[in-house]
Amino acid sequence: MTQRHSSDGSIIGQLSDYIVKARSAELPEEVALKGKHHVLDTMAAMVSGVTLPPGELAVKYAELQGGRAEAMVVASPVMTNAVTASLCNAIMAHADETDDSHAPSGTHPGCAIVPPAFAMAEKNNRSGADLLRGVVAGYDVGTRAMRALRRPGQAFGGSAGRNFSSHSVGGVFGAAVAAGAAVEFTPVQVRYLLSYAAQQASGITSWQTDLEHIEKAFDFAGMPARSGATAATMVEAGFTGVWDVFEGFNNFFDSFAKDEAQRQELVTELGTRYEVMLTNIKKYCVGSPIQAPVDCLVNIMREHRVGPRDLAHLVVYSSTGENRLTGAEQTMPDINLRYCLAATLIDGDLSFAAGHDVERMTRPDILAITRKIEVRADPSLVTPESPRQGRVEFTTTGGRTYSNHVVKVRGAMENPMTTEEVVKKSRELLAMGVGGRKADQAINALLNLESVKSVRELRPMLQP
């Protein structure tokens, strides 16, 4: 069959043209800076992830697979092919709850997008500027794919009883676009790239019952990153594909969403609404629903000078109340709301170490506080403008009650972290895997990606 020109006015034609142009388009200054924040934040998540069970398994897996030395597995001496490196680094990026999130699409874009962008840029010896533009384009497309699958104001598949996972489905499109940015694809080849991504779009929400965060790291990050890198390397090798996977015969949207799909969302405001600007960076290395309550508690402690000995009762209000991800029975400390609040009250803040101390969850001082914590639902805490709100009421042994309501949690798109705050968080995580001196070198390089002639220059900074 003779193929037409890509620029035929179709949605995939518009999107493919945009993706090609994005490889060389100059990013607005604020978008470039925010993009670098997310590259740095995700790299820090990758490096710290090597210290956790999912990361340890990822390194072991890469060693077992071997392969051509195209890209590194960060914080390790392992070199492997770009697809395996994408998989393993992505698993490390979501080894816990450190990585970023995009509320409008219900995805964790960074952990799926940055690893294959980095691996393919290594493989093809691309510049830091190429890497940055590829990452930003990946955020634009991956999150839009999920926007297009959703009814306005409704969670994906909520009323239809489907259980597709937004994280892995959206992640594969972002990963493919970011990985493909390291190759000089034509608009026609980008169509094929998107078709291979669509065929690999997969994932169900059974990850919610994963008690060790190991399969979850694969579902959210490793799988879409591997699939995106696979799509890019296949098309790079000359594979052709379906001409229009978004509007053609038995297309992606008809298969996943039928009449609910809003295909036009794929191209809405491309080039003016950069989705990386709408992506959250976590201040604390714990689950997103825990961020605001911890902020509330820290605010109360600092303003009223109270501590664990002053607590008689703590009421936490969240949009859904207690659930299986943040409930008292949760065995992972970084998504156990009561544990995180107890550790914060005792320590005065919430560190990475505290958020990952399984043994500490059963200590008497922690349990004494968790028994005083009540969680209540307040649906009004979710608004389109501020979907991550939290409220805490602290009642003292003397009968006084102090309340704090965080509307715009620090790090969320409505209240972004400064460069200094991102650096502070990232340095602690990077130093865990590569030491303080190399952490400082990596931070300086990642915040000045436009000056990095080849991303291979980053390798020594990201190895122990």
DRENDO-1510 file (C-alpha; in Angstrom, 1 decimal, always signed):
<recs>
REC; n; res; u; v; w
REC; 1; MET; +0.0; +0.0; +0.0 .
REC; 2; THR; +1.3; +3.4; -0.9 .
REC; 3; GLN; +1.4; +5.7; +2.1 .
REC; 4; ARG; +0.3; +9.3; +2.0 .
REC; 5; HIS; +2.1; +12.3; +3.5 .
REC; 6; SER; +1.9; +12.5; +7.2 .
REC; 7; SER; +0.5; +16.1; +7.1 .
REC; 8; ASP; -3.1; +15.1; +6.2 .
REC; 9; GLY; -4.9; +17.1; +8.8 .
REC; 10; SER; -5.6; +13.9; +10.9 .
REC; 11; ILE; -5.0; +13.9; +14.6 .
REC; 12; ILE; -2.1; +11.6; +14.3 .
REC; 13; GLY; -0.7; +13.7; +11.4 .
REC; 14; GLN; -0.8; +16.8; +13.5 .
REC; 15; LEU; +0.7; +15.1; +16.5 .
REC; 16; SER; +3.5; +13.5; +14.4 .
REC; 17; ASP; +4.4; +16.8; +12.9 .
REC; 18; TYR; +4.6; +18.4; +16.3 .
REC; 19; ILE; +6.8; +15.6; +17.7 .
REC; 20; VAL; +9.3; +16.0; +14.9 .
REC; 21; LYS; +9.4; +19.8; +15.3 .
REC; 22; ALA; +9.7; +19.5; +19.0 .
REC; 23; ARG; +13.2; +17.9; +18.6 .
REC; 24; SER; +14.6; +21.2; +17.6 .
REC; 25; ALA; +12.1; +23.8; +18.9 .
REC; 26; GLU; +13.4; +26.2; +21.5 .
REC; 27; LEU; +11.6; +25.8; +24.8 .
REC; 28; PRO; +10.3; +28.8; +26.7 .
REC; 29; GLU; +12.6; +29.6; +29.6 .
REC; 30; GLU; +10.2; +28.6; +32.3 .
REC; 31; VAL; +9.4; +25.3; +30.6 .
REC; 32; ALA; +13.1; +24.5; +30.2 .
REC; 33; LEU; +13.7; +25.1; +33.9 .
REC; 34; LYS; +10.7; +23.1; +35.0 .
REC; 35; GLY; +11.8; +20.3; +32.6 .
REC; 36; LYS; +15.2; +20.3; +34.2 .
REC; 37; HIS; +13.6; +20.1; +37.6 .
REC; 38; HIS; +11.8; +16.9; +36.6 .
REC; 39; VAL; +14.8; +15.4; +35.0 .
REC; 40; LEU; +16.8; +16.0; +38.2 .
REC; 41; ASP; +14.0; +14.8; +40.4 .
REC; 42; THR; +13.6; +11.6; +38.4 .
REC; 43; MET; +17.4; +10.9; +38.2 .
REC; 44; ALA; +17.5; +11.3; +42.0 .
REC; 45; ALA; +14.6; +8.8; +42.3 .
REC; 46; MET; +16.5; +6.4; +40.1 .
REC; 47; VAL; +19.7; +6.6; +42.1 .
REC; 48; SER; +18.0; +6.3; +45.5 .
REC; 49; GLY; +15.9; +3.5; +44.1 .
REC; 50; VAL; +18.9; +1.3; +43.8 .
REC; 51; THR; +19.0; +1.0; +47.6 .
REC; 52; LEU; +15.5; -0.4; +47.8 .
REC; 53; PRO; +14.3; -4.0; +46.9 .
REC; 54; PRO; +12.8; -3.1; +43.5 .
REC; 55; GLY; +16.1; -1.4; +42.5 .
REC; 56; GLU; +18.3; -4.2; +43.8 .
REC; 57; LEU; +16.3; -6.6; +41.6 .
REC; 58; ALA; +16.5; -4.3; +38.6 .
REC; 59; VAL; +20.3; -4.3; +38.8 .
REC; 60; LYS; +20.3; -8.0; +39.2 .
REC; 61; TYR; +18.0; -8.4; +36.2 .
REC; 62; ALA; +20.2; -6.2; +34.0 .
REC; 63; GLU; +23.3; -8.2; +35.0 .
REC; 64; LEU; +21.6; -11.4; +34.0 .
REC; 65; GLN; +20.4; -10.0; +30.7 .
REC; 66; GLY; +23.8; -8.7; +29.6 .
REC; 67; GLY; +23.6; -7.2; +26.1 .
REC; 68; ARG; +25.4; -4.6; +24.0 .
REC; 69; ALA; +26.8; -1.8; +26.2 .
REC; 70; GLU; +24.7; +1.1; +24.9 .
REC; 71; ALA; +23.4; +2.7; +28.2 .
REC; 72; MET; +24.1; +2.6; +31.9 .
REC; 73; VAL; +22.0; +1.3; +34.8 .
REC; 74; VAL; +22.5; +4.2; +37.1 .
REC; 75; ALA; +24.3; +3.9; +40.5 .
REC; 76; SER; +25.8; +0.6; +39.3 .
REC; 77; PRO; +28.7; -0.5; +37.1 .
REC; 78; VAL; +26.3; -2.3; +34.7 .
REC; 79; MET; +26.1; -1.3; +31.0 .
REC; 80; THR; +23.5; -2.9; +28.8 .
REC; 81; ASN; +21.3; -2.2; +25.7 .
REC; 82; ALA; +19.0; +0.8; +25.7 .
REC; 83; VAL; +15.8; -1.2; +26.1 .
REC; 84; THR; +17.0; -3.1; +29.2 .
REC; 85; ALA; +18.5; +0.1; +30.7 .
REC; 86; SER; +15.2; +1.8; +30.2 .
REC; 87; LEU; +13.4; -1.0; +32.0 .
REC; 88; CYS; +15.7; -1.2; +34.9 .
REC; 89; ASN; +16.3; +2.5; +35.5 .
REC; 90; ALA; +12.5; +3.1; +35.3 .
REC; 91; ILE; +11.9; +0.4; +38.0 .
REC; 92; MET; +14.4; +2.2; +40.1 .
REC; 93; ALA; +12.7; +5.5; +39.5 .
REC; 94; HIS; +9.5; +4.1; +41.0 .
REC; 95; ALA; +11.1; +1.9; +43.6 .
REC; 96; ASP; +9.1; +3.9; +46.1 .
REC; 97; GLU; +7.0; +7.0; +46.2 .
REC; 98; THR; +9.7; +9.6; +45.3 .
REC; 99; ASP; +8.9; +10.4; +41.7 .
REC; 100; ASP; +6.6; +13.0; +40.2 .
REC; 101; SER; +2.9; +12.8; +39.3 .
REC; 102; HIS; +0.5; +14.5; +36.9 .
REC; 103; ALA; -3.0; +14.8; +38.5 .
REC; 104; PRO; -5.0; +15.8; +35.4 .
REC; 105; SER; -4.0; +12.6; +33.7 .
REC; 106; GLY; -3.6; +10.3; +36.7 .
REC; 107; THR; -0.1; +9.4; +35.7 .
REC; 108; HIS; +3.5; +9.3; +37.1 .
REC; 109; PRO; +5.2; +10.6; +33.9 .
REC; 110; GLY; +8.8; +11.1; +35.0 .
REC; 111; CYS; +9.5; +7.5; +36.0 .
REC; 112; ALA; +8.3; +6.2; +32.7 .
REC; 113; ILE; +9.6; +9.0; +30.4 .
REC; 114; VAL; +13.1; +10.1; +31.7 .
REC; 115; PRO; +14.7; +6.6; +31.8 .
REC; 116; PRO; +14.1; +5.7; +28.1 .
REC; 117; ALA; +14.9; +9.3; +27.0 .
REC; 118; PHE; +18.2; +9.1; +28.8 .
REC; 119; ALA; +19.0; +5.5; +27.6 .
REC; 120; MET; +18.3; +6.4; +24.0 .
REC; 121; ALA; +20.2; +9.6; +24.2 .
REC; 122; GLU; +23.2; +7.7; +25.6 .
REC; 123; LYS; +22.9; +5.1; +22.8 .
REC; 124; ASN; +22.8; +7.7; +20.1 .
REC; 125; ASN; +25.2; +10.1; +21.7 .
REC; 126; ARG; +22.7; +13.0; +21.9 .
REC; 127; SER; +23.2; +16.3; +23.7 .
REC; 128; GLY; +21.7; +17.4; +27.0 .
REC; 129; ALA; +19.4; +19.8; +25.1 .
REC; 130; ASP; +18.1; +16.9; +22.9 .
REC; 131; LEU; +17.4; +15.0; +26.1 .
REC; 132; LEU; +15.5; +17.9; +27.7 .
REC; 133; ARG; +13.4; +18.5; +24.6 .
REC; 134; GLY; +12.6; +14.8; +24.3 .
REC; 135; VAL; +11.5; +14.6; +27.9 .
REC; 136; VAL; +9.2; +17.7; +27.6 .
REC; 137; ALA; +7.6; +16.2; +24.5 .
REC; 138; GLY; +7.1; +12.9; +26.2 .
REC; 139; TYR; +5.3; +14.6; +29.1 .
REC; 140; ASP; +3.1; +16.5; +26.5 .
REC; 141; VAL; +2.0; +13.3; +24.6 .
REC; 142; GLY; +1.8; +10.7; +27.4 .
REC; 143; THR; -0.4; +12.9; +29.6 .
REC; 144; ARG; -2.6; +14.0; +26.7 .
REC; 145; ALA; -3.2; +10.3; +25.7 .
REC; 146; MET; -4.8; +9.8; +29.1 .
REC; 147; ARG; -6.7; +13.1; +28.9 .
REC; 148; ALA; -8.1; +11.9; +25.6 .
REC; 149; LEU; -9.3; +8.6; +27.2 .
REC; 150; ARG; -11.2; +10.3; +30.0 .
REC; 151; ARG; -14.6; +11.9; +30.2 .
REC; 152; PRO; -14.3; +15.5; +31.5 .
REC; 153; GLY; -13.9; +15.6; +35.3 .
REC; 154; GLN; -14.1; +11.8; +35.6 .
REC; 155; ALA; -11.5; +9.2; +36.5 .
REC; 156; PHE; -10.5; +6.9; +33.7 .
REC; 157; GLY; -13.0; +4.1; +33.2 .
REC; 158; GLY; -14.7; +4.9; +36.6 .
REC; 159; SER; -18.3; +4.5; +35.5 .
REC; 160; ALA; -17.7; +1.8; +32.9 .
REC; 161; GLY; -16.3; -0.7; +35.4 .
REC; 162; ARG; -13.0; -1.0; +33.5 .
REC; 163; ASN; -9.7; -1.3; +35.4 .
REC; 164; PHE; -7.1; -0.1; +32.9 .
REC; 165; SER; -4.2; +1.5; +34.7 .
REC; 166; SER; -3.7; +5.2; +33.7 .
REC; 167; HIS; -0.1; +5.0; +34.8 .
REC; 168; SER; +1.1; +2.3; +32.4 .
REC; 169; VAL; -1.2; +3.2; +29.5 .
REC; 170; GLY; -0.3; +6.9; +29.5 .
REC; 171; GLY; +3.3; +6.1; +30.3 .
REC; 172; VAL; +4.0; +4.1; +27.2 .
REC; 173; PHE; +3.1; +7.0; +24.8 .
REC; 174; GLY; +5.3; +9.4; +26.8 .
REC; 175; ALA; +8.1; +6.9; +26.9 .
REC; 176; ALA; +8.0; +6.2; +23.1 .
REC; 177; VAL; +8.0; +9.9; +22.2 .
REC; 178; ALA; +10.8; +10.7; +24.6 .
REC; 179; ALA; +12.9; +7.7; +23.4 .
REC; 180; GLY; +12.1; +8.5; +19.8 .
REC; 181; ALA; +13.5; +12.1; +20.2 .
REC; 182; ALA; +17.0; +10.6; +20.2 .
REC; 183; VAL; +16.4; +9.3; +16.6 .
REC; 184; GLU; +15.9; +11.5; +13.5 .
REC; 185; PHE; +12.4; +10.1; +12.7 .
REC; 186; THR; +10.3; +11.5; +9.9 .
REC; 187; PRO; +6.6; +12.3; +10.6 .
REC; 188; VAL; +5.7; +9.0; +8.9 .
REC; 189; GLN; +8.1; +7.1; +11.2 .
REC; 190; VAL; +6.5; +8.8; +14.2 .
REC; 191; ARG; +3.2; +7.5; +13.1 .
REC; 192; TYR; +4.7; +4.0; +13.2 .
REC; 193; LEU; +6.3; +4.8; +16.6 .
REC; 194; LEU; +2.9; +5.7; +18.0 .
REC; 195; SER; +1.3; +2.6; +16.5 .
REC; 196; TYR; +3.8; +0.3; +18.2 .
REC; 197; ALA; +3.3; +2.2; +21.5 .
REC; 198; ALA; -0.5; +1.7; +21.2 .
REC; 199; GLN; -0.1; -2.0; +20.7 .
REC; 200; GLN; +1.9; -2.2; +23.9 .
REC; 201; ALA; -0.4; +0.0; +26.0 .
REC; 202; SER; -1.3; -2.3; +28.8 .
REC; 203; GLY; -1.9; -2.4; +32.5 .
REC; 204; ILE; -4.6; -3.1; +35.1 .
REC; 205; THR; -5.1; -1.7; +38.5 .
REC; 206; SER; -4.3; -4.9; +40.4 .
REC; 207; TRP; -1.1; -3.2; +41.4 .
REC; 208; GLN; -3.0; -1.7; +44.3 .
REC; 209; THR; -2.6; -5.0; +46.2 .
REC; 210; ASP; +1.2; -5.2; +45.7 .
REC; 211; LEU; +2.6; -5.3; +49.2 .
REC; 212; GLU; +6.2; -4.8; +48.3 .
REC; 213; HIS; +6.1; -2.1; +45.6 .
REC; 214; ILE; +8.0; -4.4; +43.3 .
REC; 215; GLU; +5.4; -5.2; +40.6 .
REC; 216; LYS; +4.1; -1.7; +41.0 .
REC; 217; ALA; +7.5; -0.3; +40.0 .
REC; 218; PHE; +7.3; -2.4; +36.9 .
REC; 219; ASP; +3.6; -1.5; +36.1 .
REC; 220; PHE; +4.1; +2.3; +36.6 .
REC; 221; ALA; +7.5; +2.7; +35.1 .
REC; 222; GLY; +9.5; -0.4; +34.0 .
REC; 223; MET; +6.9; -1.7; +31.6 .
REC; 224; PRO; +6.0; +1.5; +29.8 .
REC; 225; ALA; +9.6; +2.6; +29.7 .
REC; 226; ARG; +10.7; -0.7; +28.1 .
REC; 227; SER; +7.8; -0.6; +25.7 .
REC; 228; GLY; +8.5; +2.9; +24.6 .
REC; 229; ALA; +12.2; +2.2; +24.1 .
REC; 230; THR; +11.2; -1.0; +22.2 .
REC; 231; ALA; +9.0; +1.0; +19.9 .
REC; 232; ALA; +11.7; +3.5; +19.2 .
REC; 233; THR; +14.4; +1.0; +18.5 .
REC; 234; MET; +12.2; -1.1; +16.2 .
REC; 235; VAL; +11.2; +1.9; +14.1 .
REC; 236; GLU; +14.9; +3.0; +14.1 .
REC; 237; ALA; +15.7; -0.5; +12.7 .
REC; 238; GLY; +13.3; +0.1; +9.8 .
REC; 239; PHE; +10.1; -1.4; +11.1 .
REC; 240; THR; +6.9; +0.0; +9.5 .
REC; 241; GLY; +3.5; +0.0; +11.1 .
REC; 242; VAL; -0.1; +1.0; +11.0 .
REC; 243; TRP; -0.8; +4.4; +9.4 .
REC; 244; ASP; -3.4; +5.8; +11.8 .
REC; 245; VAL; -3.8; +4.0; +15.2 .
REC; 246; PHE; -5.9; +6.8; +16.7 .
REC; 247; GLU; -8.7; +7.2; +14.1 .
REC; 248; GLY; -8.2; +4.3; +11.7 .
REC; 249; PHE; -9.6; +0.7; +11.7 .
REC; 250; ASN; -10.1; -0.8; +15.1 .
REC; 251; ASN; -8.0; +2.0; +16.6 .
REC; 252; PHE; -6.7; +2.6; +20.1 .
REC; 253; PHE; -9.5; +4.8; +21.3 .
REC; 254; ASP; -12.3; +2.6; +20.0 .
REC; 255; SER; -10.6; -0.3; +21.7 .
REC; 256; PHE; -10.1; +1.4; +25.1 .
REC; 257; ALA; -12.8; +4.0; +25.4 .
REC; 258; LYS; -15.3; +3.9; +22.4 .
REC; 259; ASP; -17.7; +6.8; +22.6 .
REC; 260; GLU; -16.1; +8.2; +25.8 .
REC; 261; ALA; -12.9; +9.2; +24.0 .
REC; 262; GLN; -11.9; +12.8; +23.3 .
REC; 263; ARG; -9.3; +12.3; +20.6 .
REC; 264; GLN; -8.9; +16.0; +20.0 .
REC; 265; GLU; -7.3; +16.3; +23.4 .
REC; 266; LEU; -4.2; +14.7; +21.9 .
REC; 267; VAL; -3.4; +17.9; +20.0 .
REC; 268; THR; -5.2; +20.5; +22.1 .
REC; 269; GLU; -2.9; +23.5; +22.8 .
REC; 270; LEU; +0.2; +21.6; +21.7 .
REC; 271; GLY; +3.1; +24.1; +21.9 .
REC; 272; THR; +1.3; +26.4; +24.3 .
REC; 273; ARG; +0.2; +24.2; +27.1 .
REC; 274; TYR; +3.3; +22.3; +28.3 .
REC; 275; GLU; +2.2; +19.4; +30.5 .
REC; 276; VAL; +5.5; +19.4; +32.5 .
REC; 277; MET; +4.3; +22.7; +33.9 .
REC; 278; LEU; +1.2; +20.9; +35.3 .
REC; 279; THR; +3.2; +18.1; +36.9 .
REC; 280; ASN; +3.9; +17.8; +40.7 .
REC; 281; ILE; +7.2; +17.2; +42.4 .
REC; 282; LYS; +6.9; +15.6; +45.8 .
REC; 283; LYS; +8.4; +17.4; +48.7 .
REC; 284; TYR; +8.3; +14.2; +50.8 .
REC; 285; CYS; +9.3; +10.8; +49.5 .
REC; 286; VAL; +5.9; +9.3; +50.3 .
REC; 287; GLY; +2.6; +8.7; +48.6 .
REC; 288; SER; +0.8; +11.8; +47.1 .
REC; 289; PRO; -2.3; +11.6; +49.5 .
REC; 290; ILE; +0.1; +11.9; +52.4 .
REC; 291; GLN; +1.9; +15.1; +51.3 .
REC; 292; ALA; -0.7; +17.6; +52.4 .
REC; 293; PRO; -1.4; +16.1; +55.9 .
REC; 294; VAL; +2.3; +16.0; +56.6 .
REC; 295; ASP; +2.6; +19.6; +55.6 .
REC; 296; CYS; -0.3; +20.5; +57.8 .
REC; 297; LEU; +1.2; +18.7; +60.8 .
REC; 298; VAL; +4.6; +20.4; +60.3 .
REC; 299; ASN; +2.9; +23.8; +60.1 .
REC; 300; ILE; +1.1; +23.2; +63.4 .
REC; 301; MET; +4.2; +21.9; +65.1 .
REC; 302; ARG; +6.3; +25.0; +64.1 .
REC; 303; GLU; +3.6; +27.6; +64.6 .
REC; 304; HIS; +2.4; +26.3; +68.0 .
REC; 305; ARG; +5.6; +24.6; +69.2 .
REC; 306; VAL; +3.9; +21.3; +70.0 .
REC; 307; GLY; +5.4; +17.8; +69.9 .
REC; 308; PRO; +4.5; +14.2; +70.6 .
REC; 309; ARG; +4.1; +14.7; +74.3 .
REC; 310; ASP; +1.4; +17.3; +73.7 .
REC; 311; LEU; -0.8; +15.1; +71.5 .
REC; 312; ALA; -4.1; +13.9; +72.8 .
REC; 313; HIS; -5.9; +13.3; +69.5 .
REC; 314; LEU; -5.2; +14.0; +65.8 .
REC; 315; VAL; -7.9; +14.2; +63.2 .
REC; 316; VAL; -6.8; +14.0; +59.5 .
REC; 317; TYR; -9.2; +15.0; +56.8 .
REC; 318; SER; -8.6; +13.7; +53.3 .
REC; 319; SER; -10.8; +13.6; +50.2 .
REC; 320; THR; -11.5; +9.9; +50.5 .
REC; 321; GLY; -10.7; +9.2; +54.2 .
REC; 322; GLU; -8.8; +6.0; +54.9 .
REC; 323; ASN; -8.3; +3.5; +52.1 .
REC; 324; ARG; -6.3; +0.5; +51.2 .
REC; 325; LEU; -3.4; +2.6; +50.1 .
REC; 326; THR; -3.1; +4.7; +53.2 .
REC; 327; GLY; -4.9; +2.7; +55.8 .
REC; 328; ALA; -3.6; +1.4; +59.2 .
REC; 329; GLU; -3.1; -2.1; +57.7 .
REC; 330; GLN; -0.7; -0.8; +55.0 .
REC; 331; THR; +2.6; -2.6; +55.5 .
REC; 332; MET; +4.7; -0.2; +53.4 .
REC; 333; PRO; +5.8; +2.8; +55.5 .
REC; 334; ASP; +5.8; +5.4; +52.7 .
REC; 335; ILE; +2.1; +4.9; +52.0 .
REC; 336; ASN; +0.9; +4.4; +55.5 .
REC; 337; LEU; -0.6; +7.7; +56.5 .
REC; 338; ARG; -0.7; +7.1; +60.3 .
REC; 339; TYR; +2.9; +5.9; +60.4 .
REC; 340; CYS; +4.2; +8.9; +58.3 .
REC; 341; LEU; +2.4; +11.4; +60.6 .
REC; 342; ALA; +3.7; +9.7; +63.7 .
REC; 343; ALA; +7.3; +9.7; +62.4 .
REC; 344; THR; +6.9; +13.4; +61.5 .
REC; 345; LEU; +5.6; +14.3; +64.9 .
REC; 346; ILE; +8.6; +12.5; +66.6 .
REC; 347; ASP; +11.3; +13.7; +64.2 .
REC; 348; GLY; +10.0; +17.2; +63.5 .
REC; 349; ASP; +10.0; +16.5; +59.7 .
REC; 350; LEU; +9.7; +13.5; +57.3 .
REC; 351; SER; +12.9; +12.2; +55.9 .
REC; 352; PHE; +13.6; +9.6; +53.2 .
REC; 353; ALA; +15.0; +7.3; +55.8 .
REC; 354; ALA; +12.0; +7.6; +58.1 .
REC; 355; GLY; +9.6; +7.0; +55.1 .
REC; 356; HIS; +11.3; +3.6; +54.4 .
REC; 357; ASP; +11.9; +2.2; +57.9 .
REC; 358; VAL; +9.7; -0.9; +58.0 .
REC; 359; GLU; +11.0; -2.0; +61.4 .
REC; 360; ARG; +10.1; +1.4; +62.9 .
REC; 361; MET; +6.4; +1.0; +62.1 .
REC; 362; THR; +6.0; -1.4; +65.0 .
REC; 363; ARG; +8.0; +0.5; +67.7 .
REC; 364; PRO; +6.1; +1.4; +70.8 .
REC; 365; ASP; +6.6; +5.2; +70.4 .
REC; 366; ILE; +5.1; +5.1; +66.9 .
REC; 367; LEU; +2.2; +2.9; +67.9 .
REC; 368; ALA; +1.4; +5.1; +70.8 .
REC; 369; ILE; +0.8; +8.0; +68.4 .
REC; 370; THR; -0.9; +6.1; +65.6 .
REC; 371; ARG; -3.6; +5.0; +68.1 .
REC; 372; LYS; -4.4; +8.7; +68.6 .
REC; 373; ILE; -4.9; +9.4; +64.9 .
REC; 374; GLU; -8.3; +9.4; +63.3 .
REC; 375; VAL; -8.9; +9.7; +59.6 .
REC; 376; ARG; -12.1; +11.3; +58.2 .
REC; 377; ALA; -13.3; +11.9; +54.7 .
REC; 378; ASP; -14.0; +15.3; +53.3 .
REC; 379; PRO; -14.8; +15.3; +49.6 .
REC; 380; SER; -14.7; +19.1; +49.5 .
REC; 381; LEU; -10.9; +18.9; +49.7 .
REC; 382; VAL; -10.8; +18.1; +46.0 .
REC; 383; THR; -11.3; +20.9; +43.6 .
REC; 384; PRO; -10.2; +21.3; +40.0 .
REC; 385; GLU; -7.8; +24.1; +41.1 .
REC; 386; SER; -6.4; +22.2; +44.1 .
REC; 387; PRO; -6.9; +18.5; +44.0 .
REC; 388; ARG; -4.3; +17.6; +46.7 .
REC; 389; GLN; -5.6; +19.5; +49.7 .
REC; 390; GLY; -5.4; +18.3; +53.3 .
REC; 391; ARG; -6.6; +19.4; +56.8 .
REC; 392; VAL; -5.4; +18.4; +60.2 .
REC; 393; GLU; -6.7; +19.1; +63.7 .
REC; 394; PHE; -4.3; +18.7; +66.6 .
REC; 395; THR; -5.8; +18.5; +70.1 .
REC; 396; THR; -3.4; +18.8; +73.0 .
REC; 397; THR; -3.5; +17.1; +76.3 .
REC; 398; GLY; -4.5; +20.4; +77.7 .
REC; 399; GLY; -7.6; +20.6; +75.6 .
REC; 400; ARG; -6.5; +23.1; +73.0 .
REC; 401; THR; -7.2; +22.4; +69.3 .
REC; 402; TYR; -5.0; +23.7; +66.5 .
REC; 403; SER; -6.0; +23.3; +62.9 .
REC; 404; ASN; -4.2; +23.7; +59.6 .
REC; 405; HIS; -5.5; +23.5; +56.1 .
REC; 406; VAL; -3.1; +23.1; +53.2 .
REC; 407; VAL; -4.9; +24.1; +50.0 .
REC; 408; LYS; -1.9; +24.1; +47.7 .
REC; 409; VAL; +0.6; +21.5; +48.8 .
REC; 410; ARG; +4.2; +22.4; +48.3 .
REC; 411; GLY; +5.5; +20.9; +45.0 .
REC; 412; ALA; +2.1; +20.6; +43.4 .
REC; 413; MET; +1.6; +22.4; +40.1 .
REC; 414; GLU; -0.3; +25.2; +41.9 .
REC; 415; ASN; +2.6; +25.7; +44.4 .
REC; 416; PRO; +5.8; +24.5; +42.7 .
REC; 417; MET; +9.1; +24.0; +44.5 .
REC; 418; THR; +11.9; +26.4; +43.8 .
REC; 419; THR; +15.2; +25.2; +42.2 .
REC; 420; GLU; +16.8; +25.4; +45.7 .
REC; 421; GLU; +14.1; +23.1; +47.1 .
REC; 422; VAL; +14.4; +20.6; +44.3 .
REC; 423; VAL; +18.2; +20.6; +44.7 .
REC; 424; LYS; +17.9; +20.0; +48.5 .
REC; 425; LYS; +15.6; +17.0; +48.0 .
REC; 426; SER; +17.6; +15.6; +45.1 .
REC; 427; ARG; +21.0; +15.9; +46.7 .
REC; 428; GLU; +20.0; +13.7; +49.6 .
REC; 429; LEU; +18.8; +11.0; +47.3 .
REC; 430; LEU; +21.7; +11.2; +44.8 .
REC; 431; ALA; +24.3; +11.1; +47.6 .
REC; 432; MET; +22.8; +7.8; +48.8 .
REC; 433; GLY; +23.9; +6.1; +45.6 .
REC; 434; VAL; +26.9; +8.0; +44.3 .
REC; 435; GLY; +28.2; +10.1; +47.2 .
REC; 436; GLY; +28.1; +13.8; +47.9 .
REC; 437; ARG; +30.8; +15.0; +45.5 .
REC; 438; LYS; +29.3; +13.3; +42.5 .
REC; 439; ALA; +25.8; +14.3; +43.6 .
REC; 440; ASP; +26.9; +17.9; +43.4 .
REC; 441; GLN; +28.4; +17.4; +39.9 .
REC; 442; ALA; +25.3; +15.7; +38.6 .
REC; 443; ILE; +23.0; +18.4; +40.0 .
REC; 444; ASN; +25.1; +21.1; +38.3 .
REC; 445; ALA; +25.1; +19.2; +35.0 .
REC; 446; LEU; +21.4; +18.4; +35.0 .
REC; 447; LEU; +20.5; +22.0; +35.8 .
REC; 448; ASN; +22.6; +23.1; +32.8 .
REC; 449; LEU; +21.6; +20.4; +30.3 .
REC; 450; GLU; +21.8; +22.9; +27.4 .
REC; 451; SER; +25.6; +23.0; +28.0 .
REC; 452; VAL; +26.0; +19.2; +28.0 .
REC; 453; LYS; +27.4; +18.2; +24.6 .
REC; 454; SER; +26.7; +14.5; +25.1 .
REC; 455; VAL; +24.7; +12.8; +27.8 .
REC; 456; ARG; +27.5; +10.3; +28.0 .
REC; 457; GLU; +29.3; +12.9; +30.0 .
REC; 458; LEU; +26.9; +12.3; +32.8 .
REC; 459; ARG; +27.9; +8.6; +33.3 .
REC; 460; PRO; +30.8; +9.1; +35.7 .
REC; 461; MET; +28.6; +11.4; +37.9 .
REC; 462; LEU; +25.9; +8.7; +38.2 .
REC; 463; GLN; +28.1; +5.8; +39.1 .
REC; 464; PRO; +29.4; +5.0; +42.6 .
</recs>
